[in-house]
């Protein structure tokens, strides 16, 4: 059925929109660039639960796309790089959430660590979307 | 000059030829287009969900608006520039493409919905900025916007699957 792959890709991209916008806001806040009206802990509590929920949809739709065209994905270096980056950024996000749960002021008190984590996470997300688009071209 | 002739002229420009003939230019511009669109859709969805009373209910409507809209606008400008360049590379083909036309129609409707919200609904915002519930007109604006942006993304993806 010709419409399945574009339909699943559409759900995948819409889910990426939610994760990307949420993480961009949080990462820029960690870097101290935006949203200073709210404490970091508030933004972690607001955005990270959405990211985890939507990540499940991303994994499910991604799995359907891999099953639909396994050679296109599994043998593709852009796909493999993307998966490695998704794993890395997930661990970073877990770390952000974990420190925040133990001490709500942690990221406010560790500005340099917060800025570094935010910058790395943001770069990884941009790279993930880029790698995702390049699966079709490499 | 007819639109089709305008498209043919766009396609004949050096910029269009460069994008068409390069192996990496089209995917690179397309990546910028996708990155911009996910930021447009993700950020506008945050505001739409606030208008629908489905998220950020502990924050006033204007607070969410001020936090989110500058990003939506900046990303939208990037999406239009990148999208325009992609269009130029095969303008006549896209002009005749059904999902492309649907996408442009949805964008136009989203623009009208936004203009209506900005010029009419938002005028009375002081009355419901921190109210327990947003008025029906605001909920309608948020709901219409969400649906139209989903259509934009779906049609955009569909373009890639048509000749």
Interface residues (C-beta under 8 A of the other chain):
Chain A: X2 X5 X6 X7 X9 X10 X13 X14 X16 X17 X18 X19 X20 X21 X22 X24 X25 X34 X35 X37 X46 X126 X129 X130 X133 X134 X136 X137
Chain B: X27 X30 X31 X34 X35 X37 X38 X39 X41 X42 X43 X45 X46 X56 X63 X67 X71 X150 X153 X154 X157 X158 X160 X161
